[in-house]
Amino acid sequence: MKTFLIRHGEQEYPYDEQGRKIVSGPNAPLVELGRKQLHQLGEKIAEEGQSLDALYVSPYLRAQQSAPKCTT
């Protein structure tokens, strides 16, 4: 059995008044780059003949959006 630890794709970050990136909460969505990253990961997993028997996902929006992208 193999275990894969997959992090969510690139997310949207809020910025403060000085233009600094700040930590986002559970509702930060993926940006287009993040969706593309996870789609490419899913393709790579399939190309290598791997399959996912189980997928455990946090309730954060970006994780929920990431999960289906890496299983296609």
N, C-alpha and C positions, 0 to 999 in steps of 0.2 A: 504494500500500500504506500502510495506517495501522498505527501501533504503539501499543498500549495498555500502560501499566505499571499493574498492579493490585496493591495491597498486600493482605495478608490482612485479614480482619475482626477485630473486637474480640476479644482473647484473654483468657484467665483469667490474672490476675497473682497470684503469691504475695506475701505480706506478711511483714515481719520482726516481731520481738517488740514493736516500737514502733508497729506499724501502718503502716509505710512500704512503699509498693510497691517491689518489687525486680525486677531484670532476670530474666526467665525464660529457660529453656533451650529446646532444640528440641522438647520434648514438651508445651509449653503448649497446651491445646486452645482452640478457639473457645468463646465463651459464646453464649447465645441471641441477644443483640444482634448479635454478629458474623455469625452465620448469616443473620439477617434483612438485615443490610447487604449481604451478598454476593448474596442472592436478589434484592433490589431492584436491585442493579447489573446482574445478568443480565437482569432485565426491561427496564431502561433500554437496554441494548445491543440487545436484540431490538426494542424499540419504535422505535429509530432505524435499524432495518434493517441493522445491522452483524452481522458474523459473525466468529468467530475461526478462522483457518486453522491456527494453531499455538498451543500453550499450554505454556509452560516453567514448571515449579513446583519450588521448593526442597523438600528432603526433610523440612523441619520440619512437624510435625503440623498446626499451624494453617494452613500453606500448602496442605497436602494436603487438609484439610477445606474450604478456601476454593474451590479450583479447580472442583469440580463445581457449586457454587452459582452461580457467575457465568457458567456456560455453558448454563443452562436457559432 
